[in-house]
Amino acid sequence: MSAARRVGGASLRKRLGQHFLTDRNILGAIADAAEAGPADAVIEVGPGRGSLTAVLAERAARVVAIELDAALAGALAESAPPNVRVVQGDAREADPAALLEGCAPYKMLGNLPYYAAMPILRAFLESGCPPSRAAVLVQREVAEQICAEPGAMSLASLAVQLFGSARIVRVVRPGSFNPPPKVTSAVVAITARGALPDGVDDAARFFTLARAGFSAPRKQLRNALAGGLGVAPAEAEALLGAAGVEASRRAQTLAVEEWAALYRAWRGEAR
């Protein structure tokens, strides 16, 4: 009897957003997208029944798998090979350095639950110990948001692209899962920048500015920033001018580098 069935079967899977990936071609594609190799340490998020874990155990030197479902984590720990350590916990609250027992280079992979994909990605990318590369399976719409280009940017795309470049590697149909989800998924590969853009010295403060800009995405940035930051429109326009950004533009049209320039101006460091 499977661990999922012992603790409630379909009802538990539905509550946790569990759709287990069973297609070996897609499992291989995720590992390929992360470029997981024999010298690598890997953190896997949401291993479930261990299908991707088995692939990673064959390719990587070391795998740390973090699973929210205690029963699934226990079952996987019992059958895991020697180079796999299973940790029961919530990846949205994960500390990569603690999982690795000391911050070291690693790659992050996983079939992310749709309801928690962005919080999990941000937890890892914004940590003091981010991955050098990530490959995650997410809902296709989320993948398209993450990989959006200027003109269709959102807070979600900016939240990832501040830390690295992202691309969709492969679209995944519902039939690759058990049970099949009602949506199409996609594999996204993220390559870390290695450092924040020039002049961005505080990611949390940066996103205070970004949230203000995206607070009214249909408005011109002059008005969105004025409302979001609680300043006069003229002050917001001056800020945009110092960053070399037209006040009439909208938040979704700015590239990461333009947001960085706007942040430097906001911090009084325009150059």
C-alpha positions as a Markdown table, in Angstrom:
| # | Residue | x | y | z |
|---|---|---|---|---|
| 1 | Met | 0.0 | 0.0 | 0.0 |
| 2 | Ser | 1.4 | 3.4 | -1.0 |
| 3 | Ala | 2.3 | 6.0 | 1.6 |
| 4 | Ala | -0.2 | 8.4 | 0.0 |
| 5 | Arg | -3.0 | 5.9 | 0.3 |
| 6 | Arg | -2.2 | 5.1 | 3.9 |
| 7 | Val | -2.7 | 8.8 | 4.9 |
| 8 | Gly | -5.8 | 9.6 | 3.0 |
| 9 | Gly | -5.2 | 8.8 | -0.7 |
| 10 | Ala | -6.9 | 11.0 | -3.2 |
| 11 | Ser | -8.1 | 13.5 | -0.6 |
| 12 | Leu | -4.6 | 14.2 | 0.7 |
| 13 | Arg | -3.1 | 14.4 | -2.8 |
| 14 | Lys | -5.8 | 17.0 | -3.7 |
| 15 | Arg | -5.2 | 19.0 | -0.5 |
| 16 | Leu | -1.4 | 19.2 | -1.1 |
| 17 | Gly | -1.7 | 19.7 | -4.8 |
| 18 | Gln | 0.1 | 16.3 | -5.4 |
| 19 | His | 0.3 | 15.1 | -9.0 |
| 20 | Phe | 3.1 | 12.6 | -9.3 |
| 21 | Leu | 5.2 | 12.8 | -12.4 |
| 22 | Thr | 5.5 | 9.3 | -14.0 |
| 23 | Asp | 7.0 | 10.0 | -17.5 |
| 24 | Arg | 10.6 | 9.0 | -17.4 |
| 25 | Asn | 11.4 | 11.2 | -20.4 |
| 26 | Ile | 10.2 | 14.3 | -18.5 |
| 27 | Leu | 12.1 | 13.2 | -15.4 |
| 28 | Gly | 15.2 | 13.0 | -17.5 |
| 29 | Ala | 14.5 | 16.4 | -19.1 |
| 30 | Ile | 14.3 | 18.0 | -15.6 |
| 31 | Ala | 17.6 | 16.6 | -14.6 |
| 32 | Asp | 19.1 | 17.6 | -17.9 |
| 33 | Ala | 17.8 | 21.1 | -17.6 |
| 34 | Ala | 19.6 | 21.5 | -14.2 |
| 35 | Glu | 22.7 | 19.9 | -15.7 |
| 36 | Ala | 22.9 | 17.6 | -12.7 |
| 37 | Gly | 26.2 | 15.8 | -12.8 |
| 38 | Pro | 28.4 | 13.4 | -10.8 |
| 39 | Ala | 30.1 | 16.2 | -8.8 |
| 40 | Asp | 26.9 | 18.0 | -7.8 |
| 41 | Ala | 25.0 | 18.4 | -4.7 |
| 42 | Val | 21.2 | 18.7 | -5.4 |
| 43 | Ile | 18.2 | 19.8 | -3.3 |
| 44 | Glu | 15.0 | 18.3 | -4.6 |
| 45 | Val | 11.7 | 19.9 | -3.6 |
| 46 | Gly | 8.6 | 17.7 | -3.4 |
| 47 | Pro | 10.0 | 14.3 | -4.2 |
| 48 | Gly | 6.7 | 12.6 | -3.6 |
| 49 | Arg | 7.1 | 8.9 | -4.3 |
| 50 | Gly | 10.7 | 9.4 | -5.4 |
| 51 | Ser | 10.6 | 9.1 | -9.2 |
| 52 | Leu | 12.8 | 12.1 | -9.8 |
| 53 | Thr | 14.8 | 11.3 | -6.7 |
| 54 | Ala | 15.9 | 8.0 | -8.3 |
| 55 | Val | 17.1 | 9.7 | -11.5 |
| 56 | Leu | 19.0 | 12.3 | -9.4 |
| 57 | Ala | 20.6 | 9.7 | -7.2 |
| 58 | Glu | 22.1 | 8.1 | -10.3 |
| 59 | Arg | 23.4 | 11.3 | -11.7 |
| 60 | Ala | 24.5 | 13.5 | -8.7 |
| 61 | Ala | 26.9 | 13.0 | -5.8 |
| 62 | Arg | 24.5 | 14.0 | -3.2 |
| 63 | Val | 20.7 | 14.6 | -3.0 |
| 64 | Val | 18.8 | 16.3 | -0.2 |
| 65 | Ala | 15.0 | 15.8 | -0.8 |
| 66 | Ile | 12.6 | 18.0 | 1.2 |
| 67 | Glu | 9.0 | 16.7 | 1.3 |
| 68 | Leu | 6.0 | 18.3 | 3.1 |
| 69 | Asp | 3.9 | 15.1 | 3.4 |
| 70 | Ala | 5.3 | 13.2 | 6.5 |
| 71 | Ala | 4.1 | 9.8 | 5.3 |
| 72 | Leu | 5.7 | 10.2 | 1.9 |
| 73 | Ala | 8.9 | 11.5 | 3.5 |
| 74 | Gly | 9.0 | 8.5 | 5.8 |
| 75 | Ala | 8.4 | 6.0 | 3.0 |
| 76 | Leu | 11.0 | 7.6 | 0.7 |
| 77 | Ala | 13.6 | 7.7 | 3.5 |
| 78 | Glu | 13.2 | 3.9 | 4.0 |
| 79 | Ser | 14.0 | 3.1 | 0.4 |
| 80 | Ala | 16.4 | 5.9 | -0.5 |
| 81 | Pro | 19.9 | 5.0 | -1.7 |
| 82 | Pro | 22.9 | 6.0 | 0.5 |
| 83 | Asn | 23.5 | 9.3 | -1.3 |
| 84 | Val | 20.0 | 10.6 | -0.6 |
| 85 | Arg | 18.9 | 12.3 | 2.6 |
| 86 | Val | 15.2 | 12.9 | 3.1 |
| 87 | Val | 14.0 | 15.9 | 5.2 |
| 88 | Gln | 10.3 | 16.4 | 6.1 |
| 89 | Gly | 9.4 | 20.1 | 6.0 |
| 90 | Asp | 7.9 | 23.0 | 4.1 |
| 91 | Ala | 10.1 | 24.1 | 1.2 |
| 92 | Arg | 8.5 | 27.6 | 1.5 |
| 93 | Glu | 10.4 | 28.0 | 4.8 |
| 94 | Ala | 13.5 | 26.1 | 3.7 |
| 95 | Asp | 17.0 | 27.3 | 4.6 |
| 96 | Pro | 19.3 | 25.8 | 1.9 |
| 97 | Ala | 22.4 | 26.1 | 4.1 |
| 98 | Ala | 20.7 | 24.1 | 6.8 |
| 99 | Leu | 19.5 | 21.4 | 4.4 |
| 100 | Leu | 23.1 | 21.1 | 3.0 |
| 101 | Glu | 24.6 | 21.3 | 6.5 |
| 102 | Gly | 26.6 | 24.3 | 5.4 |
| 103 | Cys | 26.3 | 26.5 | 2.4 |
| 104 | Ala | 28.0 | 25.0 | -0.6 |
| 105 | Pro | 27.3 | 25.1 | -4.4 |
| 106 | Tyr | 24.2 | 23.1 | -5.3 |
| 107 | Lys | 21.4 | 22.8 | -7.9 |
| 108 | Met | 17.7 | 22.9 | -7.0 |
| 109 | Leu | 15.1 | 20.8 | -8.8 |
| 110 | Gly | 11.5 | 19.7 | -8.3 |
| 111 | Asn | 8.0 | 19.2 | -9.3 |
| 112 | Leu | 6.6 | 22.2 | -7.5 |
| 113 | Pro | 3.0 | 22.2 | -6.2 |
| 114 | Tyr | 1.1 | 24.7 | -8.2 |
| 115 | Tyr | -0.2 | 26.6 | -5.2 |
| 116 | Ala | 3.3 | 27.2 | -3.8 |
| 117 | Ala | 5.6 | 27.4 | -6.8 |
| 118 | Met | 6.5 | 31.1 | -6.5 |
| 119 | Pro | 6.9 | 31.1 | -2.7 |
| 120 | Ile | 9.2 | 28.1 | -3.0 |
| 121 | Leu | 11.3 | 29.6 | -5.8 |
| 122 | Arg | 11.6 | 32.9 | -4.0 |
| 123 | Ala | 12.6 | 31.1 | -0.7 |
| 124 | Phe | 15.6 | 29.6 | -2.5 |
| 125 | Leu | 16.6 | 32.4 | -4.9 |
| 126 | Glu | 16.4 | 35.1 | -2.2 |
| 127 | Ser | 18.2 | 33.0 | 0.5 |
| 128 | Gly | 21.7 | 33.6 | 1.5 |
| 129 | Cys | 22.6 | 30.4 | -0.2 |
| 130 | Pro | 20.9 | 30.4 | -3.6 |
| 131 | Pro | 21.4 | 27.6 | -6.2 |
| 132 | Ser | 23.7 | 28.0 | -9.1 |
| 133 | Arg | 21.0 | 26.5 | -11.4 |
| 134 | Ala | 17.4 | 25.4 | -10.9 |
| 135 | Ala | 15.1 | 23.2 | -13.0 |
| 136 | Val | 11.5 | 23.1 | -11.9 |
| 137 | Leu | 8.2 | 21.8 | -13.2 |
| 138 | Val | 5.4 | 24.3 | -12.7 |
| 139 | Gln | 2.0 | 25.2 | -14.2 |
| 140 | Arg | 2.5 | 26.5 | -17.8 |
| 141 | Glu | 1.0 | 29.9 | -17.0 |
| 142 | Val | 3.4 | 30.3 | -14.1 |
| 143 | Ala | 6.3 | 29.2 | -16.4 |
| 144 | Glu | 5.3 | 31.9 | -18.9 |
| 145 | Gln | 5.1 | 34.5 | -16.2 |
| 146 | Ile | 8.5 | 33.6 | -14.9 |
| 147 | Cys | 10.1 | 33.7 | -18.4 |
| 148 | Ala | 8.2 | 36.8 | -19.6 |
| 149 | Glu | 10.1 | 39.5 | -21.5 |
| 150 | Pro | 9.7 | 43.3 | -21.2 |
| 151 | Gly | 6.2 | 44.2 | -22.3 |
| 152 | Ala | 4.7 | 41.3 | -20.4 |
| 153 | Met | 6.7 | 41.4 | -17.2 |
| 154 | Ser | 5.0 | 40.9 | -13.8 |
| 155 | Leu | 6.1 | 40.9 | -10.2 |
| 156 | Ala | 6.6 | 37.1 | -10.6 |
| 157 | Ser | 8.9 | 37.4 | -13.6 |
| 158 | Leu | 10.9 | 40.2 | -11.9 |
| 159 | Ala | 11.1 | 38.1 | -8.7 |
| 160 | Val | 13.0 | 35.3 | -10.6 |
| 161 | Gln | 14.9 | 37.3 | -13.2 |
| 162 | Leu | 16.5 | 39.6 | -10.6 |
| 163 | Phe | 18.4 | 36.5 | -9.6 |
| 164 | Gly | 18.9 | 34.7 | -12.9 |
| 165 | Ser | 17.9 | 34.1 | -16.5 |
| 166 | Ala | 14.9 | 31.8 | -17.1 |
| 167 | Arg | 13.7 | 29.8 | -20.1 |
| 168 | Ile | 11.0 | 27.2 | -20.8 |
| 169 | Val | 12.7 | 23.9 | -21.7 |
| 170 | Arg | 9.7 | 21.7 | -22.3 |
| 171 | Val | 5.9 | 21.7 | -22.2 |
| 172 | Val | 4.4 | 18.8 | -20.2 |
| 173 | Arg | 0.9 | 17.4 | -20.8 |
| 174 | Pro | -1.4 | 16.2 | -18.1 |
| 175 | Gly | -1.0 | 12.6 | -19.1 |
| 176 | Ser | 2.5 | 12.6 | -17.7 |
| 177 | Phe | 1.2 | 12.7 | -14.2 |
| 178 | Asn | -0.8 | 10.4 | -11.8 |
| 179 | Pro | -3.4 | 11.7 | -11.2 |
| 180 | Pro | -3.5 | 14.0 | -14.3 |
| 181 | Pro | -3.9 | 17.6 | -13.3 |
| 182 | Lys | -6.4 | 19.8 | -15.1 |
| 183 | Val | -3.7 | 22.1 | -16.5 |
| 184 | Thr | -0.6 | 21.9 | -18.7 |
| 185 | Ser | 2.8 | 22.2 | -17.1 |
| 186 | Ala | 6.2 | 23.2 | -18.2 |
| 187 | Val | 9.9 | 22.7 | -17.2 |
| 188 | Val | 11.7 | 25.9 | -16.5 |
| 189 | Ala | 15.5 | 26.2 | -16.3 |
| 190 | Ile | 17.0 | 29.1 | -14.2 |
| 191 | Thr | 20.6 | 30.0 | -14.3 |
| 192 | Ala | 21.8 | 32.2 | -11.5 |
| 193 | Arg | 23.4 | 35.5 | -12.2 |
| 194 | Gly | 26.0 | 35.0 | -9.4 |
| 195 | Ala | 25.3 | 38.4 | -8.0 |
| 196 | Leu | 22.5 | 40.9 | -7.9 |
| 197 | Pro | 22.4 | 43.6 | -10.7 |
| 198 | Asp | 24.8 | 46.5 | -10.1 |
| 199 | Gly | 23.7 | 48.8 | -7.3 |
| 200 | Val | 20.9 | 46.5 | -6.0 |
| 201 | Asp | 22.2 | 46.0 | -2.4 |
| 202 | Asp | 19.0 | 44.9 | -0.7 |
| 203 | Ala | 16.5 | 42.5 | -2.4 |
| 204 | Ala | 13.8 | 43.1 | 0.2 |
| 205 | Arg | 14.0 | 46.8 | -0.3 |
| 206 | Phe | 14.1 | 46.4 | -4.1 |
| 207 | Phe | 10.8 | 44.5 | -4.0 |
| 208 | Thr | 9.3 | 47.3 | -1.9 |
| 209 | Leu | 9.9 | 49.5 | -4.9 |
| 210 | Ala | 8.8 | 46.9 | -7.4 |
| 211 | Arg | 5.6 | 46.2 | -5.6 |
| 212 | Ala | 4.8 | 49.9 | -5.7 |
| 213 | Gly | 5.4 | 49.9 | -9.5 |
| 214 | Phe | 3.2 | 46.9 | -10.1 |
| 215 | Ser | 0.5 | 48.1 | -7.6 |
| 216 | Ala | -1.5 | 49.6 | -10.5 |
| 217 | Pro | -0.1 | 47.9 | -13.7 |
| 218 | Arg | -2.6 | 49.7 | -16.0 |
| 219 | Lys | -1.4 | 53.1 | -14.9 |
| 220 | Gln | 1.6 | 55.0 | -16.1 |
| 221 | Leu | 4.6 | 54.4 | -13.8 |
| 222 | Arg | 4.5 | 58.0 | -12.7 |
| 223 | Asn | 1.1 | 57.5 | -11.1 |
| 224 | Ala | 1.6 | 53.9 | -10.0 |
| 225 | Leu | 4.8 | 54.8 | -8.1 |
| 226 | Ala | 3.2 | 57.8 | -6.6 |
| 227 | Gly | 0.3 | 55.8 | -5.2 |
| 228 | Gly | 2.5 | 52.8 | -4.2 |
| 229 | Leu | 5.2 | 54.8 | -2.5 |
| 230 | Gly | 2.9 | 57.4 | -1.1 |
| 231 | Val | 4.7 | 60.3 | -2.7 |
| 232 | Ala | 3.6 | 63.2 | -5.0 |
| 233 | Pro | 3.3 | 62.5 | -8.7 |
| 234 | Ala | 6.0 | 65.1 | -9.4 |
| 235 | Glu | 8.4 | 63.3 | -7.0 |
| 236 | Ala | 7.7 | 60.0 | -8.7 |
| 237 | Glu | 8.3 | 61.6 | -12.1 |
| 238 | Ala | 11.6 | 63.1 | -10.9 |
| 239 | Leu | 12.7 | 59.7 | -9.7 |
| 240 | Leu | 11.9 | 58.1 | -13.0 |
| 241 | Gly | 13.8 | 60.9 | -14.8 |
| 242 | Ala | 16.9 | 60.3 | -12.6 |
| 243 | Ala | 16.7 | 56.6 | -13.7 |
| 244 | Gly | 16.4 | 57.4 | -17.4 |
| 245 | Val | 12.9 | 55.9 | -17.5 |
| 246 | Glu | 10.0 | 57.6 | -19.3 |
| 247 | Ala | 7.3 | 58.5 | -16.8 |
| 248 | Ser | 4.5 | 57.4 | -19.2 |
| 249 | Arg | 5.7 | 53.8 | -19.4 |
| 250 | Arg | 4.1 | 51.0 | -17.4 |
| 251 | Ala | 5.7 | 48.6 | -15.0 |
| 252 | Gln | 5.4 | 45.5 | -17.3 |
| 253 | Thr | 7.6 | 47.2 | -20.0 |
| 254 | Leu | 10.7 | 47.6 | -17.8 |
| 255 | Ala | 13.6 | 45.2 | -18.1 |
| 256 | Val | 15.4 | 44.0 | -14.9 |
| 257 | Glu | 18.3 | 46.5 | -15.6 |
| 258 | Glu | 15.8 | 49.4 | -15.8 |
| 259 | Trp | 14.3 | 48.3 | -12.4 |
| 260 | Ala | 17.9 | 48.3 | -11.1 |
| 261 | Ala | 18.5 | 51.8 | -12.3 |
| 262 | Leu | 15.2 | 52.9 | -10.8 |
| 263 | Tyr | 16.2 | 51.3 | -7.5 |
| 264 | Arg | 19.6 | 53.1 | -7.5 |
| 265 | Ala | 17.8 | 56.4 | -8.1 |
| 266 | Trp | 15.4 | 55.7 | -5.3 |
| 267 | Arg | 18.3 | 54.9 | -3.1 |
| 268 | Gly | 20.0 | 58.2 | -4.1 |
| 269 | Glu | 22.7 | 56.3 | -6.1 |
| 270 | Ala | 21.7 | 57.2 | -9.7 |
| 271 | Arg | 24.7 | 57.2 | -12.0 |
